[in-house]
Amino acid sequence: MIKTVAILPAYNEEISIGSMVLSTQKFVDRVIVVDDGSNDNTSEIAKIAGAKVIKHLINKGKGAALKTGFKNVKDYDIIVTMDSDGQHNPMEIPKIIDPILNGKADIVNGSRYINGQDKETPFYRRIGQKTLDKATFLNSGINITDSQSGFRAFARHTISAFRFKSSDYSIESEMIRDVAKNGFQIKEVGIGVRYDVNGSTKNPISHGMGVLMKILLDMGYYKRKDRK
């Protein structure tokens, strides 16, 4: 029997985490919430809702939270990652894992843009997304439409391939590079996203520039490595 697990990295998500856990549990066998140093009631609410909670004592970043999550899922056949702020719809989990179940993919990327530009995305954000998609393509050779998506599914045999070198949000692009390096088959499926629940305090421009710099540094690392 196929066993599935969802990893939800969370930082101060006490408002949304309970409903996310309850909804996600309907579609997977286990929900793991990695509380990345929250100073609110994220952990307590996630436990009450039925999740296994792993807590970082300090905030380390999304990449670090995913690294912790992936260390605790080796008994599962399919791993789903989702943002915990309510932007992703757990009802779409069956659609995300289906290509793996059918042997058509090792990794599935949920894309906001595969079926055309998401009209909810502000123009300046979409320009930034396209820039990061292009940089990710140059770094990996994989051309996908939503390189920064946090809604993904992974077959168990891919787990050991991921470096988790990036501790922050550039982890999304780094994982695509690791997919390419190991020759895994990746497939995109269309997903919906809610933007009205986005509680991020990060400036989207400075955040995007930070991710871009990390991708460029990663590209430089591999070029140096290839010369040796």
C-alpha positions as CSV (number, residue, x, y, z in Angstrom):
1,M,0.0,0.0,0.0
2,I,1.3,3.5,-1.0
3,K,2.0,5.7,2.1
4,T,1.9,9.4,1.7
5,V,3.0,12.3,3.9
6,A,2.8,16.0,3.7
7,I,5.5,18.4,5.0
8,L,4.3,21.9,6.0
9,P,7.1,24.3,6.9
10,A,5.5,27.0,9.2
11,Y,6.6,30.2,10.9
12,N,4.0,32.1,13.0
13,E,1.1,30.5,11.1
14,E,-1.3,30.1,14.1
15,I,-4.2,31.5,12.1
16,S,-4.1,29.1,9.2
17,I,-2.2,26.0,10.5
18,G,-5.1,24.3,12.1
19,S,-7.3,24.3,9.0
20,M,-4.4,23.4,6.8
21,V,-3.6,20.3,8.9
22,L,-7.2,19.2,9.1
23,S,-7.8,19.6,5.4
24,T,-4.5,18.0,4.4
25,Q,-5.1,14.9,6.6
26,K,-8.0,14.0,4.3
27,F,-5.6,13.3,1.4
28,V,-2.4,11.9,3.1
29,D,-1.5,9.3,5.7
30,R,0.5,11.8,7.9
31,V,1.1,15.5,8.2
32,I,4.4,16.8,9.5
33,V,4.5,20.4,10.5
34,V,8.1,21.8,10.9
35,D,7.7,24.8,13.2
36,D,10.6,27.0,12.2
37,G,11.1,28.9,15.4
38,S,7.6,30.4,15.7
39,N,6.8,32.6,18.7
40,D,3.1,32.2,18.5
41,N,0.8,29.1,19.0
42,T,1.7,27.4,15.7
43,S,3.0,24.2,17.3
44,E,0.2,23.8,19.8
45,I,-2.5,24.3,17.3
46,A,-0.9,21.9,14.8
47,K,-0.6,19.2,17.4
48,I,-4.3,19.6,18.4
49,A,-5.2,19.3,14.7
50,G,-3.4,16.0,14.5
51,A,0.0,16.8,13.0
52,K,3.4,15.5,14.0
53,V,5.3,18.6,15.0
54,I,9.0,19.1,14.8
55,K,10.1,22.5,16.2
56,H,13.2,24.5,15.5
57,L,14.2,26.5,18.6
58,I,15.1,29.5,16.3
59,N,14.0,30.6,12.9
60,K,16.3,29.0,10.3
61,G,14.5,29.5,7.0
62,K,12.3,27.5,4.7
63,G,15.2,25.5,3.3
64,A,16.2,24.4,6.7
65,A,12.6,23.5,7.6
66,L,12.3,21.3,4.5
67,K,15.6,19.7,5.3
68,T,14.3,18.7,8.7
69,G,11.1,17.5,7.2
70,F,12.8,15.3,4.6
71,K,14.9,13.7,7.3
72,N,11.7,12.3,8.9
73,V,9.8,10.9,5.9
74,K,11.9,7.9,4.8
75,D,9.1,5.4,5.6
76,Y,6.8,7.1,3.1
77,D,6.5,6.4,-0.6
78,I,5.3,9.9,-1.7
79,I,6.2,13.2,0.0
80,V,4.1,16.3,-0.6
81,T,5.3,19.8,0.3
82,M,2.9,22.7,0.8
83,D,3.0,26.2,2.2
84,S,1.2,26.5,5.5
85,D,-0.3,30.0,5.1
86,G,-3.4,28.7,3.3
87,Q,-2.4,29.7,-0.2
88,H,-2.4,26.1,-1.4
89,N,-5.5,24.0,-1.6
90,P,-5.1,20.5,0.0
91,M,-7.9,19.3,-2.3
92,E,-5.4,19.4,-5.1
93,I,-3.1,16.9,-3.5
94,P,-4.5,13.9,-5.5
95,K,-3.8,15.8,-8.7
96,I,-0.2,16.5,-7.5
97,I,0.6,12.9,-6.6
98,D,-1.2,11.3,-9.6
99,P,1.8,11.4,-12.1
100,I,4.0,9.6,-9.5
101,L,1.4,7.0,-8.8
102,N,1.1,6.4,-12.6
103,G,4.8,6.2,-13.1
104,K,5.0,9.3,-15.3
105,A,7.1,11.4,-13.0
106,D,9.6,11.2,-10.1
107,I,8.8,14.8,-9.0
108,V,5.7,16.9,-9.6
109,N,5.7,20.7,-9.6
110,G,2.4,22.6,-8.9
111,S,2.3,25.5,-11.3
112,R,0.2,28.7,-11.1
113,Y,1.1,29.5,-14.6
114,I,1.0,26.3,-16.7
115,N,-2.5,27.1,-18.0
116,G,-1.8,30.7,-18.8
117,Q,-0.8,33.6,-16.6
118,D,-2.5,33.7,-13.3
119,K,-4.5,37.0,-13.5
120,E,-4.4,37.3,-9.7
121,T,-0.6,37.8,-9.6
122,P,0.4,41.5,-9.6
123,F,2.3,42.4,-12.8
124,Y,5.6,43.3,-11.0
125,R,5.5,40.0,-9.2
126,R,5.0,38.0,-12.4
127,I,8.0,39.8,-14.0
128,G,10.0,38.8,-11.0
129,Q,8.8,35.2,-11.3
130,K,9.7,35.0,-14.9
131,T,13.2,36.2,-14.1
132,L,13.6,33.6,-11.5
133,D,12.2,30.9,-13.8
134,K,14.8,31.9,-16.4
135,A,17.6,31.9,-13.9
136,T,16.5,28.5,-12.7
137,F,16.5,27.2,-16.3
138,L,20.0,28.5,-16.9
139,N,21.2,26.8,-13.7
140,S,19.4,23.5,-14.3
141,G,18.4,23.1,-17.9
142,I,14.8,22.4,-16.8
143,N,12.2,24.7,-18.3
144,I,9.3,25.0,-15.9
145,T,6.7,27.6,-15.6
146,D,6.7,28.1,-11.8
147,S,10.2,27.5,-10.4
148,Q,9.3,29.1,-7.0
149,S,6.3,26.8,-6.2
150,G,6.2,25.3,-2.8
151,F,3.5,22.8,-3.7
152,R,5.3,19.7,-4.9
153,A,5.3,15.9,-4.7
154,F,8.4,13.7,-4.6
155,A,8.8,9.9,-4.9
156,R,10.8,8.4,-2.0
157,H,13.7,7.4,-4.2
158,T,14.5,11.1,-4.9
159,I,15.0,12.1,-1.2
160,S,18.7,11.5,-1.0
161,A,19.4,13.6,-4.1
162,F,18.6,16.9,-2.4
163,R,21.5,18.9,-0.9
164,F,19.5,21.4,1.2
165,K,22.4,23.8,0.9
166,S,20.1,26.8,0.9
167,S,18.4,27.5,4.2
168,D,16.0,30.2,2.8
169,Y,13.5,30.5,0.0
170,S,16.0,29.9,-2.7
171,I,15.6,26.2,-1.8
172,E,12.9,25.9,-4.5
173,S,15.4,26.6,-7.3
174,E,18.1,24.6,-5.7
175,M,15.9,21.5,-5.7
176,I,15.2,21.9,-9.4
177,R,19.0,21.9,-10.0
178,D,19.3,18.7,-7.9
179,V,16.5,17.2,-10.0
180,A,18.4,17.9,-13.2
181,K,21.7,16.7,-11.8
182,N,20.2,13.3,-10.9
183,G,18.2,12.9,-14.1
184,F,14.8,12.7,-12.5
185,Q,11.6,13.1,-14.5
186,I,9.7,16.2,-13.5
187,K,6.2,17.0,-14.5
188,E,4.1,20.2,-13.9
189,V,0.4,20.3,-13.1
190,G,-1.8,23.3,-12.8
191,I,-2.8,24.5,-9.3
192,G,-4.8,27.4,-7.9
193,V,-3.4,29.9,-5.3
194,R,-5.1,32.2,-2.9
195,Y,-3.3,35.5,-2.5
196,D,-5.7,37.1,0.0
197,V,-4.2,34.9,2.8
198,N,-0.6,35.8,2.1
199,G,0.7,37.2,5.4
200,S,4.3,37.5,4.4
201,T,6.1,40.7,5.6
202,K,8.9,40.3,3.1
203,N,9.3,43.0,0.4
204,P,8.7,41.0,-2.8
205,I,11.4,42.9,-4.8
206,S,14.2,42.5,-2.2
207,H,13.1,38.9,-1.6
208,G,13.2,38.1,-5.3
209,M,16.6,39.7,-5.7
210,G,17.9,37.6,-2.8
211,V,16.6,34.4,-4.4
212,L,18.2,35.5,-7.7
213,M,21.5,36.1,-6.1
214,K,21.5,32.6,-4.5
215,I,20.7,31.0,-7.9
216,L,23.6,32.9,-9.5
217,L,25.9,31.8,-6.7
218,D,24.8,28.2,-7.2
219,M,25.5,28.5,-11.0
220,G,29.0,29.8,-10.2
221,Y,29.6,26.9,-7.8
222,Y,28.8,24.3,-10.4
223,K,30.9,26.0,-13.1
224,R,33.9,26.0,-10.7
225,K,33.3,22.4,-9.8
226,D,33.0,21.3,-13.5
227,R,36.4,22.9,-14.2
228,K,38.1,20.7,-11.6
